[in-house]
Amino acid sequence: MTGIRAADLLVGTDHDFVVNLYLAALGRWPDEEGYTHFRAMVADGMAGRIRALHIVARSPEAGKLGPRLPIDDPLVPSEPAMALAAQLSLRTEYLHQHMNSGAATPATAPVADAMVRELRAEMAALRAELRERLAAIATPAPPALPEPTAAVADSLHDALALAEARMELRIRALEKRLP
């Protein structure tokens, strides 16, 4: 697997964090029990994510695989676009390896079908979330509120553009994972 910095995992949703943590540290998709456990742990925010990083990277399973996820570097969240690119690379590499290793076995077809259904559902959810966020932002302010200053309007526009870019990266990443 391609090297990814632990700090790159800190950016994104709780779901993405747990999946990417397993891929980076253990080279596999999380099992249901581990996913549920760590998803609950990271709901506490950044402290939960850092705790999960240390637990998984120092687990006996990770120890057998050798150093895959260095956690001694500063755990300062990366710039979002760079972190998302590293996460996309990690997932793409995993999916390529998984698809290549199971391409000759017809028994993996149900697994692949399930993954495709999961990816499509996740993409639909991301699109719906993006539409909701954009609709909420696009709704005009009540007339009683004063018009924002140019600086505030520019700041809001930048925040909206960044949020839209992040969502677009996630959607494109999911689309690329479809067979």
GINOR-V467471 format. One record per run of one state. SS is the DSSP state (A for helix, B for strand, O for the rest). FROM is the first residue (numbers start at 1). LEN is the number of residues. Records with the same first field share a line. If there is no record, write none. Layout:
# GINOR-V467471
SS = FROM-LEN, FROM-LEN
This chain:
# GINOR-V467471
O = 1-5, 10-4, 27-5, 43-3, 58-2, 66-14, 103-3, 139-11, 178-2
A = 6-4, 14-13, 32-11, 46-12, 60-6, 80-23, 106-33, 150-28
